[in-house]
């Protein structure tokens, strides 16, 4: 699409579409940094734009990609140093009837993370937080 050939009316329509979707619920993955009290490594898509209940990105794959990217560019590894399972993490799912956030029991130690997750993923509806062993610190598919 040649943006120079768009009319002012087309530009306004496109911007309105972006604004309409700006607060639409998302699904995806995240980590929680308890020291900074913030989410990081967030990967998400609009819930309405995925064929699945969540994104197909695995935590371990995203972590490895960030680690390798920083290492090869000679950048500090930062938060992506070490084992991806050693930092609180979770995943947001769309059940079709609402949204479920899968986390470990770490969420009980950092209840403020719930509001950050709800805000980051624009989950204004009723949100359920499920604690499961896979999401515990130190656990993963191999753990």
C-alpha positions in Angstrom: 0.0 0.0 0.0 1.4 3.4 -1.0 0.8 5.6 1.9 1.4 8.7 -0.2 -1.6 7.9 -2.3 -4.0 7.6 0.7 -6.6 10.2 1.0 -7.2 12.0 4.2 -10.4 10.1 4.6 -8.6 6.8 4.2 -6.0 7.8 6.7 -8.7 8.7 9.3 -10.5 5.3 8.6 -7.2 3.4 9.2 -6.4 5.3 12.3 -9.9 4.7 13.6 -9.5 0.9 13.0 -6.2 1.0 15.0 -7.9 2.9 17.9 -10.8 0.5 17.9 -8.4 -2.4 18.4 -6.1 -0.6 20.8 -8.0 -1.8 23.9 -9.1 -5.2 22.5 -8.2 -8.2 24.7 -5.0 -10.0 23.8 -3.5 -13.5 24.5 0.1 -14.4 24.9 3.1 -14.9 27.2 4.9 -12.8 29.8 7.4 -12.9 32.6 7.1 -10.9 35.8 10.1 -9.1 37.3 9.5 -9.0 41.0 12.5 -6.6 41.6 11.2 -4.0 39.2 7.5 -4.9 39.7 6.8 -5.0 36.0 6.2 -7.4 33.1 8.7 -8.1 30.4 9.2 -10.3 27.4 5.5 -9.8 26.6 4.5 -11.4 23.3 0.8 -11.0 22.5 -1.7 -10.9 19.7 -5.3 -9.7 19.6 -7.6 -12.5 20.8 -9.8 -11.9 17.8 -7.0 -12.4 15.4 -5.8 -15.8 16.4 -7.2 -19.2 15.4 -6.0 -20.7 18.7 -6.7 -20.0 22.3 -3.3 -18.3 22.7 -0.2 -17.6 20.7 2.0 -20.4 19.5 5.2 -18.9 20.9 6.8 -21.0 23.7 8.5 -19.3 26.6 11.7 -21.3 26.1 11.9 -20.5 22.4 11.4 -16.8 22.9 13.9 -16.7 25.8 16.5 -18.5 23.7 16.0 -16.1 20.8 16.4 -13.1 23.0 19.5 -14.6 24.6 21.1 -15.4 21.3 20.2 -12.1 19.8 21.9 -10.2 22.6 24.9 -12.5 22.8 25.6 -12.2 19.0 25.3 -8.5 19.1 27.6 -8.2 22.1 24.8 -6.7 24.3 24.3 -7.4 28.0 22.0 -10.4 28.5 20.0 -8.5 31.0 16.9 -10.3 32.1 17.4 -13.0 29.5 20.4 -14.5 31.3 20.0 -17.9 33.0 17.1 -20.3 33.0 13.8 -19.0 31.7 11.9 -21.1 34.3 13.6 -19.3 37.2 11.6 -16.1 36.7 7.8 -15.9 37.3 6.0 -16.4 34.0 2.6 -17.1 32.6 0.3 -17.3 29.6 -3.1 -15.8 28.8 -5.7 -18.0 27.1 -9.0 -17.1 25.5 -11.5 -19.9 26.3 -14.2 -18.4 24.1 -16.2 -17.6 27.3 -13.5 -15.5 28.9 -9.9 -15.3 29.7 -7.7 -17.5 31.8 -4.2 -16.6 33.0 -2.1 -19.7 33.7 0.6 -19.0 36.4 2.4 -20.6 39.2 1.8 -20.1 42.9 4.3 -17.2 42.7 1.2 -15.0 41.9 0.3 -15.3 45.6 3.6 -13.7 46.5 3.1 -10.9 44.0 -0.6 -10.1 43.8 0.2 -6.7 42.2 1.2 -8.7 39.1 -2.5 -9.5 38.5 -3.4 -5.9 37.7 -0.4 -5.5 35.5 -1.4 -8.6 33.5 -5.0 -7.5 33.2 -3.8 -4.1 32.0 -1.1 -5.3 29.6 -3.5 -7.8 27.9 -6.5 -5.5 28.0 -8.6 -8.0 29.9 -11.6 -6.0 31.0 -13.9 -9.0 31.3 -13.9 -11.4 34.2 -10.5 -13.0 34.3 -9.6 -16.3 36.0 -6.1 -16.9 37.3 -5.3 -20.7 37.4 -2.3 -22.0 39.3 -0.7 -25.0 37.7 2.5 -26.8 38.3 3.9 -26.2 34.8 4.1 -22.5 35.7 5.9 -22.9 39.0 9.3 -21.4 39.3 11.9 -24.0 38.1 9.3 -26.0 36.2 8.8 -26.3 32.5 8.1 -29.1 30.0 11.3 -30.7 30.9 11.0 -30.0 34.6 
